[in-house]
Amino acid sequence: MTSEFLLLSLVVVTALAFDFTNGFHDTANAMATSIATKALSPKAAVTLSAILNLVGAFLSVEVAITVTNSVIKIQDSSGAVTPSLTADGGHALLVILMAALADAIIWNILTWLWGLPSSSSHALFGGLVGATVASLGWGGVKWWGSDGHLDGVFGKVVLPALISPAVAIVVALVGTRLVFAITRGVAQRYQEAGFRWGQIGTASLLSLSHGTNDAQKTMGVITLALIATNPTMPTDEIPLWVKFACAMAIASGTYIGGWRIIRTMGKGLVEVLSPQGMAAESSSAAVILTSSQMGFPLSTTHVCTGSIIGSGLGRTGATVRWGVAGRMVGAWMITLPSAALVSAALWWIGNLLGDGLGDLAIFGTLVAAALFMWWRSRRDPINPSNVNDEWDDGKPAQVEPVREAV
């Protein structure tokens, strides 16, 4: 068994581990509001979300192809795979991917520990950029598209990151105001009951869209790893076994449930009522599905958080906890550069120690960091039994009757 095959196997396993952490890190995106409004019980919510994430992963491959082709320059001007990336069995590209994935997993678990809904996608893309620059220099990254096309890191990652939360806020704000205006005069108890049923549908659609967007990012990374060891492999196709493995990994992570982040999004930002929850989920699903079909690997966390804030702004009397929102935005702003720096450092460690030992050092660093953070989380456990407890910040949010909202 060659060292290249062992490294490829290690990269694939690490990629699926990232996909698993992406699942439990982002369960809140689809189900936090449904759990907060009690439209679904916590365990029913994560089970439904896991099933639909699994199905959604098979609906499209546009985002996966973007990940494969729009971050690292894997092709030269002739369209052939860059020889320096595939020399020595693709070792250079495999170590880049290993460092990026390890960095992204560490970031996912750290922000989960803090209960911060940051972007798994940006942790991965920042890691890819940092490790690529460390290995190949600035020219190794595909920064811009050509011929006026939206492509590269800025066109496919940075620009959607800036635009999508703002779009989600506006759409959710308008949707929430419309919902309350249309149902004005309907008794609150009937509103709550009806919209809770509606939330099951919109949360399901959101889970489906999450699988369509996020599971594909790992598909793209594994495809890059396969290209490293087989340069003749097409860069615009995803093997079926890769689709299936990634779908299973993200669904399994979703079923575990990232309860810390679910609590922050469901209780920490806004006290969500069922009409708001339905409006927020509908807005998020619309933005994510549209972006997935366009091949934009945007952050579903940014979109869903923006929708929740928009639903709070759209309901008269609701209070948005801007302190919590500010911490989230702060985490968003540092994700890409922090991930780039950490992955560059991990690549440097791997390169310094050389073939075999360096790769194991990166993997060992990942395992040690993950175990420590998991151990630390046991001091203050969040689980289905306390995820809906009152948010304790000394300033409980106002909750006015729905019938008074305009």
ChimeraX attribute file (.defattr): number of C-alpha atoms within 10 A of each C-alpha:
attribute: neighborCount
match mode: 1-to-1
recipient: residues
	/A:1	5
	/A:2	8
	/A:3	12
	/A:4	18
	/A:5	13
	/A:6	13
	/A:7	22
	/A:8	24
	/A:9	14
	/A:10	16
	/A:11	26
	/A:12	25
	/A:13	14
	/A:14	21
	/A:15	28
	/A:16	24
	/A:17	20
	/A:18	26
	/A:19	32
	/A:20	25
	/A:21	28
	/A:22	27
	/A:23	31
	/A:24	27
	/A:25	31
	/A:26	32
	/A:27	30
	/A:28	31
	/A:29	27
	/A:30	31
	/A:31	32
	/A:32	33
	/A:33	31
	/A:34	28
	/A:35	26
	/A:36	24
	/A:37	23
	/A:38	17
	/A:39	24
	/A:40	21
	/A:41	14
	/A:42	22
	/A:43	16
	/A:44	14
	/A:45	25
	/A:46	29
	/A:47	17
	/A:48	20
	/A:49	29
	/A:50	30
	/A:51	21
	/A:52	24
	/A:53	34
	/A:54	27
	/A:55	19
	/A:56	24
	/A:57	26
	/A:58	18
	/A:59	16
	/A:60	16
	/A:61	23
	/A:62	22
	/A:63	28
	/A:64	31
	/A:65	23
	/A:66	24
	/A:67	29
	/A:68	25
	/A:69	20
	/A:70	24
	/A:71	24
	/A:72	25
	/A:73	19
	/A:74	25
	/A:75	14
	/A:76	10
	/A:77	7
	/A:78	7
	/A:79	8
	/A:80	12
	/A:81	21
	/A:82	17
	/A:83	14
	/A:84	14
	/A:85	24
	/A:86	20
	/A:87	14
	/A:88	12
	/A:89	20
	/A:90	23
	/A:91	22
	/A:92	19
	/A:93	24
	/A:94	28
	/A:95	27
	/A:96	31
	/A:97	28
	/A:98	32
	/A:99	32
	/A:100	30
	/A:101	32
	/A:102	32
	/A:103	32
	/A:104	33
	/A:105	25
	/A:106	23
	/A:107	26
	/A:108	26
	/A:109	24
	/A:110	18
	/A:111	20
	/A:112	24
	/A:113	19
	/A:114	13
	/A:115	21
	/A:116	24
	/A:117	30
	/A:118	30
	/A:119	27
	/A:120	28
	/A:121	24
	/A:122	27
	/A:123	28
	/A:124	31
	/A:125	27
	/A:126	29
	/A:127	34
	/A:128	29
	/A:129	29
	/A:130	30
	/A:131	31
	/A:132	29
	/A:133	21
	/A:134	20
	/A:135	18
	/A:136	17
	/A:137	12
	/A:138	13
	/A:139	11
	/A:140	19
	/A:141	21
	/A:142	19
	/A:143	20
	/A:144	17
	/A:145	15
	/A:146	9
	/A:147	7
	/A:148	7
	/A:149	9
	/A:150	16
	/A:151	22
	/A:152	22
	/A:153	22
	/A:154	17
	/A:155	18
	/A:156	24
	/A:157	25
	/A:158	15
	/A:159	15
	/A:160	18
	/A:161	22
	/A:162	12
	/A:163	13
	/A:164	22
	/A:165	25
	/A:166	16
	/A:167	18
	/A:168	30
	/A:169	26
	/A:170	19
	/A:171	23
	/A:172	31
	/A:173	25
	/A:174	18
	/A:175	23
	/A:176	28
	/A:177	22
	/A:178	16
	/A:179	18
	/A:180	22
	/A:181	13
	/A:182	11
	/A:183	17
	/A:184	16
	/A:185	12
	/A:186	12
	/A:187	12
	/A:188	15
	/A:189	11
	/A:190	11
	/A:191	19
	/A:192	18
	/A:193	13
	/A:194	14
	/A:195	21
	/A:196	22
	/A:197	15
	/A:198	20
	/A:199	28
	/A:200	19
	/A:201	15
	/A:202	24
	/A:203	30
	/A:204	24
	/A:205	22
	/A:206	31
	/A:207	30
	/A:208	27
	/A:209	29
	/A:210	32
	/A:211	28
	/A:212	29
	/A:213	30
	/A:214	30
	/A:215	33
	/A:216	33
	/A:217	28
	/A:218	32
	/A:219	32
	/A:220	28
	/A:221	28
	/A:222	29
	/A:223	25
	/A:224	27
	/A:225	27
	/A:226	22
	/A:227	23
	/A:228	28
	/A:229	21
	/A:230	14
	/A:231	20
	/A:232	11
	/A:233	15
	/A:234	13
	/A:235	20
	/A:236	14
	/A:237	14
	/A:238	20
	/A:239	12
	/A:240	10
	/A:241	10
	/A:242	19
	/A:243	22
	/A:244	16
	/A:245	18
	/A:246	29
	/A:247	31
	/A:248	23
	/A:249	24
	/A:250	33
	/A:251	31
	/A:252	22
	/A:253	23
	/A:254	32
	/A:255	22
	/A:256	18
	/A:257	27
	/A:258	28
	/A:259	27
	/A:260	26
	/A:261	28
	/A:262	33
	/A:263	27
	/A:264	23
	/A:265	29
	/A:266	26
	/A:267	24
	/A:268	24
	/A:269	23
	/A:270	29
	/A:271	26
	/A:272	29
	/A:273	25
	/A:274	24
	/A:275	26
	/A:276	32
	/A:277	33
	/A:278	27
	/A:279	28
	/A:280	35
	/A:281	32
	/A:282	25
	/A:283	30
	/A:284	34
	/A:285	26
	/A:286	15
	/A:287	22
	/A:288	27
	/A:289	19
	/A:290	12
	/A:291	19
	/A:292	23
	/A:293	16
	/A:294	13
	/A:295	20
	/A:296	25
	/A:297	27
	/A:298	28
	/A:299	24
	/A:300	29
	/A:301	25
	/A:302	25
	/A:303	27
	/A:304	33
	/A:305	26
	/A:306	26
	/A:307	35
	/A:308	32
	/A:309	27
	/A:310	30
	/A:311	33
	/A:312	28
	/A:313	22
	/A:314	26
	/A:315	25
	/A:316	17
	/A:317	17
	/A:318	19
	/A:319	19
	/A:320	21
	/A:321	19
	/A:322	13
	/A:323	12
	/A:324	17
	/A:325	21
	/A:326	11
	/A:327	14
	/A:328	21
	/A:329	17
	/A:330	12
	/A:331	17
	/A:332	21
	/A:333	13
	/A:334	15
	/A:335	23
	/A:336	22
	/A:337	18
	/A:338	19
	/A:339	28
	/A:340	29
	/A:341	19
	/A:342	22
	/A:343	33
	/A:344	26
	/A:345	18
	/A:346	30
	/A:347	30
	/A:348	20
	/A:349	17
	/A:350	23
	/A:351	20
	/A:352	11
	/A:353	13
	/A:354	12
	/A:355	15
	/A:356	14
	/A:357	14
	/A:358	19
	/A:359	24
	/A:360	16
	/A:361	16
	/A:362	24
	/A:363	20
	/A:364	13
	/A:365	14
	/A:366	20
	/A:367	14
	/A:368	11
	/A:369	17
	/A:370	19
	/A:371	12
	/A:372	10
	/A:373	17
	/A:374	14
	/A:375	10
	/A:376	12
	/A:377	17
	/A:378	10
	/A:379	8
	/A:380	9
	/A:381	12
	/A:382	19
	/A:383	16
	/A:384	16
	/A:385	10
	/A:386	12
	/A:387	22
	/A:388	21
	/A:389	11
	/A:390	13
	/A:391	18
	/A:392	9
	/A:393	11
	/A:394	6
	/A:395	8
	/A:396	14
	/A:397	20
	/A:398	12
	/A:399	14
	/A:400	15
	/A:401	13
	/A:402	23
	/A:403	16
	/A:404	13
	/A:405	16
	/A:406	17
